[in-house]
Amino acid sequence: MLARRQRDPLQSLQRRSQELKQQVDGLIFESRLKGALEASKRRNMYQRCVQLKQAIDENKNALQKLKKADEPAPVGNYYQKKEEEHNLLDKLTHQLQELAVSISRENVTEYVPPFFLPFK
């Protein structure tokens, strides 16, 4: 039976980042769909934002701890690839923060009692 070859550490982090990017993109797409404004769906989306943010932070921490010496074979442009990965994770964090703020605003406006709304 053949043993699976373990990926290089940087390559593993890159793959995880791509998975996280797909999840963030999917969540953003879902938030724009009709019916996404329902309170229960917004709460669910907000929770997913929090979970994805935690996963991104874990990937960032692992990336920061990663050293070139950890690679079993030489990696060309190692530091550039690592920087690109860090930039991607920062971008995903920013997108999630914007989405979470947007969802939170919608939750706040939902709970405003009618007597606080301006007269027309």
C-alpha distances in whole Angstrom, upper triangle without the diagonal:
4,6,9,12,15,18,21,24,27,24,23,27,28,25,27,30,30,29,32,34,33,34,37,38,37,39,42,42,42,45,47,47,50,50,48,51,51,51,48,46,47,46,43,43,44,42,39,41,40,37,36,38,36,33,35,36,33,31,35,34,31,32,35,33,31,32,31,30,27,25,23,24,28,29,32,34,33,36,37,34,34,37,37,34,37,39,37,37,41,41,39,41,44,43,42,46,48,46,47,50,51,50,52,55,54,54,57,59,58,60,63,66,68,71,70,69,72,75,75
4,6,9,12,15,18,21,23,21,20,24,25,22,24,27,27,26,29,31,30,32,35,36,35,37,40,40,40,43,45,45,48,48,46,50,50,50,47,45,46,45,42,41,42,40,37,39,39,35,34,36,34,31,32,34,31,29,32,32,28,29,32,30,28,29,28,27,24,22,19,21,24,25,28,31,29,32,33,30,30,34,33,31,34,36,34,34,38,38,36,38,42,41,40,43,45,44,45,48,49,48,50,53,53,52,56,58,57,58,62,65,67,70,68,68,70,73,73
4,6,9,12,15,17,20,18,17,21,22,20,21,25,25,24,27,29,28,29,32,34,33,35,38,38,39,41,43,44,47,47,45,48,48,48,45,43,44,43,39,39,40,37,35,36,36,32,31,33,31,28,29,30,27,26,29,28,25,26,29,27,24,25,25,24,21,19,17,18,22,23,26,29,27,30,31,28,28,31,31,28,31,33,31,31,35,36,34,35,39,38,37,40,43,42,42,45,46,45,47,50,50,50,53,55,54,56,59,62,64,67,66,65,68,71,71
4,6,9,12,15,17,15,14,17,18,16,18,21,21,20,23,25,25,26,29,30,30,32,34,35,35,38,40,40,43,44,41,45,45,45,42,40,41,40,36,36,37,35,32,33,33,29,28,30,28,25,26,27,24,22,26,26,22,23,26,24,22,23,22,22,19,17,15,17,20,20,23,26,24,27,28,24,24,28,27,25,27,30,28,27,31,32,30,32,35,35,34,37,39,38,39,42,43,42,44,47,47,47,50,52,51,53,56,59,61,64,62,62,65,67,68
4,6,9,12,14,12,12,16,17,15,17,20,20,20,23,25,25,26,29,30,30,32,34,35,36,38,40,41,44,44,42,45,46,46,43,41,41,40,37,36,37,35,32,33,33,29,28,29,28,24,25,26,23,21,24,24,20,21,24,22,19,20,19,18,16,14,12,13,16,17,20,22,20,23,25,21,22,25,25,22,25,28,26,26,30,31,29,31,34,34,33,36,39,38,38,42,43,42,44,47,47,47,50,52,52,53,56,60,62,65,62,62,65,67,68
4,7,9,11,10,9,12,14,13,14,17,18,18,20,22,23,24,26,28,28,30,32,33,34,36,38,39,43,43,40,43,44,43,41,38,39,38,35,34,34,32,29,30,30,27,25,26,25,21,22,23,20,18,20,20,17,17,20,19,16,17,16,16,13,11,10,12,15,15,19,21,18,21,22,19,19,23,22,20,22,25,23,23,27,28,26,28,31,31,31,33,36,35,36,39,40,39,41,44,45,44,47,49,49,51,54,57,59,62,60,59,62,65,65
4,6,8,6,6,9,11,10,12,14,15,16,18,20,20,22,24,25,26,28,30,31,32,34,36,37,40,41,38,41,42,42,40,37,37,36,34,32,33,31,28,28,28,25,23,24,23,19,19,21,18,16,18,18,15,15,18,17,14,15,14,15,12,9,9,11,13,12,16,17,15,18,19,15,15,19,19,16,19,22,20,20,23,25,23,25,28,28,28,31,33,33,33,36,38,37,39,42,42,43,45,47,47,49,52,55,57,60,58,57,60,63,63
4,6,5,6,9,10,11,12,14,15,17,18,20,21,23,24,26,27,29,30,32,33,35,37,38,42,42,39,42,43,43,41,38,38,37,35,33,33,32,29,28,28,26,23,24,23,20,19,20,18,15,16,17,13,12,15,14,11,12,11,11,8,6,7,8,10,9,13,14,12,14,16,13,13,17,17,14,17,20,19,19,22,24,23,24,27,28,28,30,33,33,33,36,38,38,39,42,43,43,45,48,48,49,52,55,58,60,58,57,60,63,63
4,5,5,6,9,10,11,12,14,16,17,18,20,21,23,24,26,27,29,30,32,33,35,37,40,41,37,40,41,40,39,36,35,35,32,31,31,29,26,26,25,23,21,21,20,17,16,17,14,11,13,13,9,9,12,11,8,9,9,10,7,6,9,10,12,11,14,15,11,13,15,12,11,15,15,13,14,18,17,16,19,21,20,22,25,26,25,27,30,30,31,33,35,35,36,39,40,40,42,45,45,47,49,53,55,57,55,55,57,60,61
4,5,5,6,9,10,10,12,14,15,16,19,20,21,22,24,26,27,28,30,31,33,35,39,39,36,38,40,39,38,35,34,34,32,30,30,28,26,25,25,22,20,20,19,16,15,16,14,11,12,13,9,8,11,11,8,9,9,11,9,7,10,11,11,9,12,12,8,10,12,8,7,11,11,9,11,14,14,14,17,18,18,19,22,23,23,26,28,28,29,32,33,33,35,37,39,39,41,43,44,46,48,51,54,56,53,53,55,58,58
4,5,5,6,9,10,11,13,14,15,17,19,20,21,23,24,26,27,29,30,32,33,37,38,35,38,39,39,37,34,34,34,31,29,29,28,25,25,25,23,20,21,20,17,16,17,16,12,14,15,12,11,14,14,11,13,12,14,12,9,11,12,12,10,12,13,10,13,13,10,10,13,12,10,13,16,14,15,18,19,18,20,23,23,24,26,28,28,29,32,33,33,35,38,38,39,41,43,44,46,48,52,54,56,54,53,55,58,58
4,5,5,6,9,10,11,12,14,16,17,18,20,21,23,24,26,27,29,31,32,36,36,33,36,37,37,35,32,32,31,29,27,27,26,23,22,23,20,17,18,18,14,14,15,13,10,13,14,10,10,14,14,11,14,14,15,12,11,13,14,15,13,16,16,14,15,16,12,12,15,14,11,14,16,15,14,18,19,18,19,22,23,22,25,27,27,28,31,32,32,33,36,37,37,39,42,42,44,46,50,52,54,52,51,54,57,57
4,5,5,6,9,10,10,12,14,15,16,18,20,21,22,24,25,27,29,31,34,34,31,34,35,34,33,30,30,29,27,25,25,23,21,20,20,18,15,15,15,12,10,12,10,7,9,11,8,7,11,11,10,12,13,15,13,12,15,16,16,14,16,16,13,14,14,11,9,12,12,8,10,13,11,11,14,16,14,16,19,19,19,22,24,24,25,27,29,29,30,33,34,34,37,39,39,41,43,47,49,52,49,49,51,54,54
4,5,5,6,9,10,10,12,14,15,16,18,20,21,22,24,26,27,29,33,33,30,33,34,34,33,30,29,29,27,25,25,24,21,20,21,19,16,16,17,13,12,14,13,9,11,13,11,9,13,14,12,14,15,17,15,14,16,16,16,13,15,14,12,13,13,9,9,11,10,7,10,12,10,10,14,14,13,16,18,18,19,21,23,23,24,27,28,29,30,33,34,34,37,39,39,41,43,47,49,51,49,48,50,53,53
4,5,5,6,9,10,11,13,14,15,17,19,20,21,23,25,26,28,31,32,29,32,33,33,32,29,28,28,26,23,24,23,20,20,21,18,15,17,17,13,12,15,14,10,13,15,13,12,16,17,15,17,17,20,17,15,17,18,18,16,17,17,15,17,16,12,13,15,13,10,13,15,12,12,16,16,14,17,20,19,19,22,24,23,25,28,28,28,30,33,33,34,36,38,39,41,43,46,48,51,49,48,50,53,53
4,5,5,6,9,10,11,12,14,15,17,18,20,21,23,25,26,30,30,27,30,31,30,29,26,26,25,23,21,21,20,17,17,17,14,12,13,13,9,9,12,10,8,11,13,11,11,15,16,14,17,18,20,17,17,19,20,21,18,20,19,17,18,18,14,13,15,14,10,12,14,11,10,14,15,13,14,18,17,17,20,22,21,22,25,26,26,27,30,31,31,34,36,36,38,40,44,46,48,46,45,48,51,51
4,5,5,6,9,10,10,12,14,15,16,18,20,21,23,25,28,29,26,28,30,29,28,25,24,24,22,20,20,19,16,15,16,14,11,12,13,9,8,11,11,7,9,12,11,10,14,16,15,18,18,21,19,18,20,21,21,18,19,18,16,16,16,12,12,13,11,7,9,11,8,7,11,11,9,11,14,14,14,17,19,18,20,22,23,24,26,28,29,29,32,34,34,36,38,42,44,46,44,43,45,49,49
4,5,5,6,9,10,10,12,14,15,16,18,20,21,23,27,27,25,27,29,29,28,25,24,25,22,20,21,20,17,16,18,16,12,14,15,12,11,14,14,11,13,16,15,14,17,19,18,20,21,23,21,20,22,22,22,19,20,19,18,18,17,14,14,15,12,10,12,13,9,10,13,12,10,13,16,15,15,18,20,19,20,23,24,24,26,29,29,30,32,34,34,37,39,42,44,47,45,44,46,49,48
4,5,5,6,9,10,11,12,14,15,16,18,20,21,25,26,23,26,27,27,25,22,22,23,20,17,19,18,14,14,16,14,11,13,14,11,10,14,13,11,14,17,15,15,19,20,19,22,23,25,22,21,23,24,25,22,23,22,21,21,20,17,17,18,16,13,15,15,12,11,15,14,11,14,17,15,15,18,20,18,20,23,23,23,25,28,28,28,31,33,33,35,37,41,43,46,43,43,45,48,48
4,5,5,6,9,10,11,12,14,15,16,19,20,24,24,21,23,25,25,23,20,20,20,17,15,16,15,12,11,13,11,7,9,11,8,7,11,11,9,12,15,14,14,17,19,19,22,23,26,23,22,25,26,26,23,24,23,21,21,20,17,16,17,15,12,13,13,10,9,12,11,8,10,13,12,11,14,16,15,16,19,20,20,22,24,25,25,28,30,30,32,34,38,40,42,40,39,42,45,45
4,5,5,6,8,10,11,12,14,15,17,19,22,23,20,23,25,25,24,21,20,21,18,16,17,17,13,12,14,13,10,11,13,11,9,13,14,12,13,17,17,16,19,21,20,23,24,27,25,24,26,27,26,23,24,22,21,21,19,16,16,16,14,11,13,12,8,8,11,9,7,10,12,10,10,14,15,14,16,19,19,19,22,24,24,25,28,29,30,32,34,38,39,42,40,39,41,44,44
4,6,5,6,9,10,10,12,14,16,17,20,21,19,22,23,24,23,19,19,20,18,15,17,17,13,13,16,14,11,13,15,13,12,16,17,15,17,20,19,19,22,24,23,26,27,29,27,26,28,28,28,25,26,25,24,24,22,19,19,20,17,15,16,16,12,12,15,13,10,13,15,12,12,16,17,15,17,20,20,19,22,24,24,25,28,29,29,32,34,38,39,42,40,39,41,44,43
4,5,5,6,9,10,10,12,14,16,19,19,16,19,21,21,19,16,16,17,14,12,13,13,9,10,12,11,8,11,13,11,11,15,15,14,16,19,19,19,22,24,24,27,28,31,28,27,29,30,31,28,28,27,26,26,24,21,21,21,19,16,17,17,13,13,15,13,10,12,14,12,11,14,15,13,14,18,18,17,20,22,22,22,25,27,27,29,32,35,36,40,38,37,39,42,42
4,5,5,6,9,10,11,13,15,18,19,15,18,20,20,19,16,15,16,14,11,12,13,9,8,11,11,7,9,12,11,10,14,15,14,15,19,19,19,21,24,24,27,28,31,29,28,31,31,31,28,29,27,26,25,24,21,20,20,18,15,16,15,12,11,12,10,7,9,11,8,7,11,12,10,12,15,15,14,17,19,19,20,23,24,25,27,29,33,34,37,35,34,36,39,39
4,5,5,6,9,10,11,13,17,18,15,18,20,21,20,17,16,18,16,12,14,15,12,11,15,14,11,13,16,15,14,17,19,17,18,22,22,21,24,26,26,29,30,33,31,30,32,32,32,29,29,27,27,26,24,22,22,21,18,17,17,16,13,13,14,12,9,12,12,9,10,13,13,11,14,16,15,15,19,20,20,21,24,25,25,28,30,34,35,38,36,34,36,39,39
4,5,5,6,9,10,11,14,15,13,16,18,19,18,14,14,16,14,11,13,14,11,11,15,14,12,14,17,15,15,19,20,19,21,24,24,24,26,29,28,31,32,35,32,32,34,34,34,31,32,30,29,29,27,25,25,24,22,20,21,20,16,16,17,15,12,14,15,12,11,15,15,12,14,17,16,15,19,20,19,21,24,25,24,27,30,33,34,37,35,34,36,39,38
4,5,5,6,9,10,13,14,11,13,15,16,15,11,11,13,10,7,10,11,8,8,12,12,10,12,15,14,14,17,19,19,20,23,24,24,26,28,29,32,33,36,33,33,35,36,36,33,34,32,31,30,29,26,25,25,23,20,21,20,17,16,17,15,11,13,14,10,9,12,12,9,11,14,13,12,15,17,16,17,20,21,21,24,26,29,31,34,32,31,33,36,36
4,5,5,7,9,13,14,11,13,15,16,16,13,12,14,13,9,11,13,11,10,13,14,12,14,17,16,16,19,21,20,21,24,25,25,27,29,30,33,34,37,35,34,37,37,37,33,34,32,31,30,28,26,25,25,22,20,21,19,16,16,16,13,11,12,12,8,8,11,10,7,10,12,11,11,14,16,15,17,19,20,20,23,25,29,30,33,31,29,31,34,34
4,5,5,7,11,12,10,13,15,17,17,13,13,16,14,11,14,16,13,13,17,17,15,17,20,19,19,22,24,23,24,27,28,27,30,32,32,35,36,39,37,36,38,38,38,35,35,33,33,32,30,28,28,27,24,23,23,22,18,18,19,16,14,16,16,12,12,15,13,11,14,16,14,13,17,18,17,19,22,22,22,25,27,30,31,34,32,30,32,35,34
4,5,5,9,9,7,10,12,14,14,10,10,13,11,9,12,14,12,12,16,16,15,17,20,19,19,22,24,24,25,28,29,29,31,33,33,37,38,41,38,37,40,40,40,37,37,36,35,35,33,30,30,29,27,25,25,24,21,20,21,19,16,17,17,14,13,16,14,11,13,16,13,12,16,17,15,17,20,20,19,22,25,28,29,32,31,29,31,33,33
4,6,8,9,5,8,10,12,12,9,8,11,11,8,10,13,11,11,15,16,15,16,19,20,19,22,24,24,25,28,29,29,31,34,34,37,39,42,39,39,41,42,42,38,39,37,36,35,33,31,30,29,27,25,25,24,21,20,20,18,15,16,16,12,11,13,12,8,10,12,10,9,12,13,11,13,16,17,16,19,21,25,26,29,27,26,28,30,30
4,7,9,7,9,12,14,15,12,11,15,14,11,14,17,15,15,18,19,18,19,23,23,22,25,27,27,27,31,32,31,33,36,36,39,41,44,41,41,43,43,43,40,40,38,37,36,34,32,32,31,28,27,27,25,22,22,22,19,17,18,17,14,14,16,13,10,13,14,11,11,15,15,13,15,18,17,17,21,22,25,26,29,28,25,27,29,29
4,6,6,9,11,14,14,11,12,15,14,12,15,18,16,16,20,21,20,22,25,24,24,27,29,29,30,33,34,34,36,38,38,42,43,46,43,42,45,45,45,42,42,40,39,39,37,34,34,33,31,29,30,28,25,25,25,22,20,21,21,17,17,19,17,14,16,17,14,13,17,17,14,17,20,19,18,22,24,26,26,30,29,27,29,30,30
4,5,7,9,13,14,11,12,16,15,14,17,19,18,19,22,23,23,24,27,27,27,30,32,32,33,36,37,37,39,42,42,45,46,49,47,46,48,49,49,45,45,44,43,42,40,38,38,37,34,33,33,31,28,28,28,26,23,24,24,20,20,21,19,16,18,19,15,14,17,17,14,16,19,18,16,20,22,24,24,28,27,25,27,28,27
4,5,6,10,10,8,10,13,13,12,15,17,17,18,21,22,22,24,26,27,27,30,32,32,33,36,37,37,39,42,42,46,47,50,47,47,49,49,50,46,47,45,44,44,42,39,39,38,36,34,34,32,30,29,29,27,24,25,24,21,20,21,19,16,17,18,15,13,16,16,13,14,17,16,14,18,20,22,22,26,25,24,26,27,27
4,6,8,9,6,7,10,10,9,12,14,14,14,17,18,18,20,23,23,24,26,28,28,30,32,33,34,36,38,39,42,44,46,44,43,46,47,47,43,44,42,41,40,38,36,36,35,32,31,30,29,26,25,26,23,21,21,21,17,16,18,16,12,13,15,12,10,13,14,11,12,15,15,13,17,19,22,22,26,25,23,26,28,28
4,6,9,7,6,10,11,10,12,15,15,15,18,20,20,21,24,25,25,27,30,30,31,34,35,36,37,40,41,44,46,48,46,46,48,49,49,46,46,44,43,42,40,38,38,36,34,33,32,31,28,27,27,25,22,22,21,18,17,18,16,13,13,14,11,9,11,11,8,9,12,11,10,13,15,18,19,22,21,20,22,24,24
4,6,5,6,9,10,11,12,14,15,16,19,20,21,22,25,26,27,28,30,31,32,35,36,37,38,41,42,45,47,50,47,47,49,50,51,48,48,46,45,44,43,40,39,39,37,35,34,33,30,29,29,27,24,24,24,21,19,20,19,15,15,16,14,11,12,13,10,9,13,12,10,12,15,17,18,22,21,20,23,25,25
4,5,5,6,9,10,10,12,14,15,17,18,20,21,23,24,25,27,29,30,31,33,35,36,37,39,41,44,46,49,46,46,49,50,50,47,48,46,45,44,42,40,39,38,36,34,33,33,30,28,28,27,24,23,23,21,18,19,18,15,14,15,13,9,10,12,9,7,10,11,8,10,13,16,17,21,20,19,23,25,26
4,5,5,6,9,10,11,12,14,16,17,18,20,21,23,24,26,27,29,30,32,33,35,36,38,39,43,45,47,44,45,47,48,49,46,47,46,44,43,42,39,38,38,36,34,33,32,30,28,28,27,24,23,24,21,18,19,19,16,14,16,15,11,12,14,12,10,13,14,12,13,17,19,21,24,23,23,27,29,30
4,5,5,6,9,10,10,12,14,15,16,18,20,21,22,24,26,27,28,30,31,32,34,36,37,41,43,45,42,42,45,46,46,43,44,43,41,40,39,37,35,35,33,31,30,30,27,25,26,24,21,21,21,18,16,17,17,13,13,15,13,10,12,14,11,11,14,15,13,15,19,21,23,26,25,24,28,30,30
4,5,5,6,9,10,10,12,14,15,16,18,20,21,22,24,25,26,28,30,31,32,35,36,39,41,44,41,41,44,45,45,42,43,41,40,39,37,35,34,33,31,29,28,28,25,23,23,22,19,18,18,16,13,14,14,10,9,11,10,6,8,10,8,8,11,12,11,13,16,19,21,24,23,22,25,28,28
4,5,5,6,9,10,11,12,14,15,17,19,20,21,23,24,26,27,29,30,32,33,35,39,41,43,40,41,43,45,45,42,43,42,40,39,38,36,34,33,32,29,28,28,26,24,24,23,20,19,19,17,14,15,15,12,10,12,12,8,9,12,10,8,12,14,12,13,17,20,22,25,23,23,27,29,30
4,5,5,6,9,10,11,12,14,15,17,18,20,21,23,24,26,27,29,30,32,33,37,39,41,38,39,41,42,43,40,41,40,38,37,36,34,32,32,30,28,27,27,24,22,23,22,19,18,19,17,14,15,16,13,11,14,14,10,12,15,13,12,15,17,16,17,21,23,25,28,27,27,30,33,34
4,5,5,6,9,10,10,12,14,15,16,18,20,21,22,24,26,26,28,30,31,35,37,39,36,37,39,40,41,38,39,37,35,34,33,31,30,29,27,25,24,24,21,19,20,19,15,15,16,13,10,12,13,9,8,11,11,8,10,13,12,12,15,17,16,18,21,24,26,29,27,27,30,32,33
4,5,5,6,9,10,11,13,14,15,17,19,20,21,23,25,25,27,29,30,34,36,38,36,36,39,41,41,38,39,37,35,34,33,31,29,28,27,25,23,23,21,19,19,18,15,14,14,13,9,10,11,8,6,9,10,7,8,11,11,10,13,15,15,16,19,22,25,28,26,25,28,31,32
4,5,5,6,9,10,11,13,14,15,17,19,20,21,23,24,26,27,29,33,35,37,34,35,38,39,40,37,38,37,34,33,33,31,29,28,27,25,24,24,21,19,19,19,16,14,16,15,11,12,14,11,9,12,13,10,11,15,15,13,16,19,18,19,22,25,28,30,28,29,32,35,36
4,5,5,6,8,10,10,12,14,15,16,18,20,21,22,24,26,27,31,33,35,32,32,35,36,37,34,35,34,32,31,30,28,26,26,25,22,21,21,19,16,17,17,13,13,15,13,10,12,13,11,9,13,14,11,13,16,16,15,18,21,20,21,25,28,30,33,31,31,34,37,37
4,6,5,6,9,10,10,12,14,15,16,18,20,21,22,24,26,29,31,34,31,32,34,36,36,33,34,32,30,29,28,26,24,24,22,20,19,19,16,14,14,14,10,9,11,10,6,8,10,8,6,10,11,10,11,14,15,15,17,20,20,21,24,27,29,32,30,29,32,35,36
4,6,5,6,9,10,11,12,14,15,17,19,20,21,23,24,28,31,33,30,31,34,35,36,33,34,33,30,29,29,26,24,24,23,20,19,19,18,15,15,15,12,10,12,12,8,9,12,11,8,12,14,12,12,16,17,16,18,21,21,22,24,28,30,33,30,31,33,37,38
4,5,5,6,9,10,11,13,14,15,17,18,20,21,23,27,29,31,28,29,31,33,34,31,33,31,29,28,28,25,23,24,23,20,19,20,17,14,16,16,13,11,14,14,10,12,15,13,12,15,17,15,16,19,20,19,21,24,24,25,28,31,33,36,34,34,37,40,41
4,5,5,6,9,10,11,12,14,15,16,18,20,21,25,27,29,26,27,29,31,31,28,30,28,26,25,25,22,20,20,19,16,16,16,14,11,13,13,9,9,12,11,8,11,13,12,11,15,16,15,16,19,20,20,22,25,25,26,29,32,35,37,35,35,37,40,41
4,5,5,6,9,10,10,12,14,15,16,18,20,23,26,28,26,27,29,31,31,28,29,27,25,24,24,21,19,19,18,15,14,15,13,10,10,11,8,6,10,10,7,9,12,11,10,13,15,15,16,19,20,20,22,24,25,26,28,32,34,37,34,34,37,40,41
4,5,5,6,9,10,11,12,14,15,17,18,22,25,27,24,25,28,30,30,28,30,28,25,24,24,22,20,20,20,16,15,17,15,11,13,14,12,10,13,14,11,12,15,15,13,16,19,18,18,21,23,22,24,27,27,28,30,34,36,39,36,36,39,43,44
4,5,5,6,9,10,11,12,14,16,17,20,23,25,22,23,25,27,28,25,27,26,23,22,22,20,17,18,18,14,14,15,13,10,12,14,11,10,14,14,12,14,17,16,15,19,20,20,21,24,25,24,26,29,29,30,33,36,39,41,39,39,42,45,46
4,5,5,6,9,10,10,12,14,15,19,21,23,21,22,25,26,26,23,25,23,20,19,19,17,15,15,14,11,10,12,10,6,9,10,8,7,11,12,10,12,15,15,15,18,20,19,20,23,24,25,26,29,30,31,33,37,39,41,39,39,41,44,45
4,5,5,6,9,10,10,12,14,18,20,23,20,22,25,26,26,24,25,24,21,19,20,18,15,15,16,13,11,13,12,8,9,12,10,8,12,14,12,13,16,17,16,18,21,21,21,24,26,25,27,30,31,31,34,37,40,42,39,39,42,45,46
4,5,5,6,9,10,11,12,16,19,21,18,19,22,24,25,23,25,23,20,19,20,18,15,16,17,13,12,15,14,10,12,15,13,12,16,17,15,16,20,20,19,22,24,23,24,27,28,28,30,33,33,34,36,40,43,45,42,42,45,48,49
4,5,5,6,9,10,10,14,16,19,16,17,20,21,22,19,21,20,17,16,17,14,12,13,13,10,9,12,11,8,11,13,12,11,15,16,15,17,20,20,20,22,25,24,25,28,30,29,31,34,35,36,38,42,44,46,44,44,46,49,50
4,5,5,6,9,10,13,16,18,16,17,21,22,22,19,21,19,16,15,15,13,10,11,12,9,7,10,10,7,9,12,11,10,14,15,15,16,19,20,20,22,24,24,25,28,29,30,31,34,35,36,38,41,44,46,43,43,45,49,49
4,5,5,6,9,12,15,17,15,17,20,22,22,20,22,20,17,16,17,16,12,13,15,12,10,13,14,11,12,15,15,13,17,19,18,18,22,23,22,24,27,27,27,30,32,31,33,36,37,37,39,43,46,48,45,45,47,51,52
4,5,5,6,10,13,14,12,14,17,19,19,17,20,19,15,15,16,14,11,13,15,11,11,14,14,12,14,17,16,16,19,21,20,21,24,25,24,27,29,29,30,32,34,34,35,38,39,40,42,46,48,50,48,48,50,54,54
4,5,5,8,11,13,11,12,16,17,17,15,17,15,12,11,13,11,7,9,11,8,7,11,12,10,12,15,15,15,18,20,19,21,23,24,24,27,29,29,30,33,34,34,36,39,40,41,43,46,49,51,48,48,50,54,54
4,5,8,11,13,12,14,18,19,18,17,18,16,13,11,13,13,9,10,12,10,9,12,14,12,13,16,16,16,18,21,21,21,24,25,25,27,30,30,31,33,35,35,36,39,40,41,43,47,49,51,48,48,50,54,55
4,6,10,11,10,12,16,18,18,17,19,18,14,13,16,15,11,13,16,13,12,16,17,15,16,20,20,19,22,24,23,24,27,28,28,30,33,33,33,36,38,38,39,42,43,44,46,49,52,54,51,51,53,57,58
4,7,8,7,9,12,14,14,13,15,15,11,11,13,12,9,12,14,12,12,15,16,15,17,20,20,20,23,25,24,26,28,29,29,32,34,34,35,38,39,39,41,44,44,46,48,51,54,56,53,53,55,58,59
4,5,5,8,11,12,12,11,14,13,9,9,13,12,10,12,15,14,14,17,19,18,19,22,23,23,26,28,28,29,31,33,33,35,37,38,38,41,43,43,44,47,48,49,51,55,57,59,56,56,58,62,62
4,5,6,9,9,8,8,10,10,7,8,12,11,10,13,15,14,15,18,19,19,21,24,24,25,27,29,29,31,33,34,35,37,39,40,41,43,45,45,47,49,50,51,53,57,59,61,58,58,60,64,64
4,5,8,9,9,10,13,14,10,12,15,15,13,16,19,18,18,22,23,22,24,27,27,28,30,32,32,34,36,37,38,40,42,42,43,46,47,48,49,52,53,54,56,60,62,64,61,61,63,67,67
4,6,9,10,11,14,15,11,13,16,15,13,16,18,16,17,21,21,21,23,26,25,26,29,30,30,32,35,35,35,38,40,40,41,44,45,45,47,50,50,52,54,57,60,62,59,59,61,65,65
4,5,7,7,11,13,10,12,15,13,12,16,17,16,17,21,21,21,23,25,25,26,29,30,31,32,35,35,36,38,40,41,42,44,46,46,48,50,51,52,55,58,61,63,60,60,62,65,66
4,7,9,13,15,13,16,18,16,16,20,21,19,21,24,24,24,27,29,28,30,33,34,34,36,38,39,39,42,43,43,45,48,49,49,51,53,54,55,58,61,64,66,63,63,65,68,69
4,6,10,13,11,14,16,15,15,19,20,19,21,24,24,24,27,29,29,30,33,34,34,37,39,39,40,43,44,44,46,48,50,50,52,54,55,57,59,62,65,67,64,64,66,69,69
4,7,9,8,12,14,13,14,17,18,18,20,22,23,24,26,28,28,30,32,33,34,36,38,39,40,42,43,44,46,48,49,50,52,54,55,56,59,62,64,67,64,63,65,68,68
4,6,5,9,10,9,11,14,14,14,17,19,19,20,23,24,25,27,29,30,31,33,34,35,37,39,40,41,43,45,46,47,49,51,52,53,55,59,61,63,61,60,62,65,65
4,5,9,9,9,11,13,13,15,17,18,19,21,23,24,25,27,29,30,31,33,34,35,37,39,40,41,43,45,46,47,49,51,52,54,56,60,61,64,61,60,61,65,64
4,6,5,6,9,10,11,12,14,15,17,18,20,21,23,24,26,27,29,30,32,33,35,36,38,39,41,42,44,45,47,48,50,52,53,57,59,61,58,57,59,62,62
4,6,5,6,9,10,11,12,14,15,17,18,20,21,23,24,26,27,29,31,32,33,35,36,38,39,41,42,43,45,47,48,50,52,55,57,60,57,56,58,61,61
4,5,5,6,9,10,10,12,14,15,16,18,20,21,22,24,26,27,29,30,31,33,35,36,37,39,41,42,43,45,47,48,50,54,56,58,54,54,55,59,59
4,5,5,6,9,10,10,12,14,15,16,18,20,21,23,24,26,27,29,30,32,33,35,36,38,39,41,42,44,45,47,49,52,54,56,53,52,54,57,57
4,5,5,6,9,10,11,12,14,15,17,18,20,21,23,24,26,27,29,30,32,33,35,36,38,39,41,42,44,46,47,51,53,55,52,51,53,56,56
4,5,5,6,9,10,11,12,14,15,17,19,20,21,23,25,26,27,29,30,32,33,35,36,37,39,41,42,44,46,49,51,54,51,50,52,55,55
4,5,5,6,9,10,10,12,14,15,16,18,20,21,23,24,26,27,29,30,31,33,35,36,37,39,41,42,44,48,50,52,48,48,49,53,53
4,5,5,6,9,10,10,12,14,15,17,18,20,21,23,24,26,27,29,30,32,33,35,36,38,39,41,43,47,48,50,47,47,48,51,51
4,5,5,6,9,10,11,12,14,15,17,18,20,21,23,24,26,27,28,30,32,33,35,36,38,39,41,45,47,49,46,46,47,51,51
4,5,5,6,9,10,11,12,14,15,17,19,20,21,23,24,26,27,29,30,31,33,35,36,38,40,43,45,47,44,44,46,49,49
4,5,5,6,9,10,11,12,14,15,17,18,20,21,23,24,26,27,29,30,32,33,35,37,38,42,44,46,43,42,43,47,47
4,5,5,6,9,10,11,12,14,15,17,18,20,21,23,24,26,27,29,30,32,33,35,37,41,42,45,42,41,43,46,46
4,5,5,6,9,10,11,12,14,15,16,18,20,21,22,24,26,27,28,30,32,33,35,39,41,43,40,40,42,45,45
4,5,5,6,9,10,11,12,14,15,17,18,20,21,23,25,26,27,29,30,32,34,37,39,41,38,38,39,43,43
4,5,5,6,9,10,11,12,14,15,17,18,20,21,23,24,26,27,29,31,32,36,38,40,37,36,38,41,41
4,5,5,6,9,10,11,12,14,15,16,18,20,21,22,24,26,27,29,31,35,36,39,36,35,37,40,40
4,5,5,6,9,10,10,12,14,15,16,18,20,21,22,24,26,27,29,33,35,37,34,34,36,39,39
4,5,5,6,9,10,11,12,14,15,17,19,20,21,23,25,26,28,31,33,35,32,31,33,36,37
4,5,5,6,9,10,11,12,14,15,17,18,20,21,23,25,27,30,32,34,31,30,32,35,35
4,5,5,6,9,10,10,12,14,15,16,18,20,21,23,25,28,30,33,30,29,32,35,35
4,5,5,6,9,10,10,12,14,15,16,18,20,21,23,27,29,31,28,27,30,33,34
4,6,5,6,9,10,11,12,14,15,17,19,21,22,26,27,29,26,25,27,30,31
4,5,5,6,8,10,11,12,14,16,17,19,21,24,26,28,26,25,27,30,30
4,5,5,6,9,10,10,12,14,15,17,19,23,25,27,24,24,26,30,30
4,5,5,6,9,10,10,12,14,16,17,21,23,25,22,21,24,27,28
4,5,5,6,9,10,11,13,15,16,20,21,24,21,20,22,25,26
4,5,5,6,9,10,11,13,15,19,20,23,21,20,23,26,26
4,5,5,6,9,10,11,13,17,19,21,19,18,21,24,26
4,5,5,6,9,10,11,15,17,19,16,15,18,21,22
4,5,5,6,9,10,14,15,18,16,15,18,20,21
4,6,5,7,9,13,15,17,16,15,19,21,23
4,5,6,7,10,13,15,13,13,16,19,21
4,5,5,9,10,13,11,10,13,16,17
4,6,8,10,13,12,11,15,17,19
4,6,9,11,10,11,15,17,19
4,6,8,7,8,11,14,16
4,6,6,7,11,13,16
4,5,5,9,10,12
4,6,8,9,12
4,6,9,12
4,7,9
4,6
4
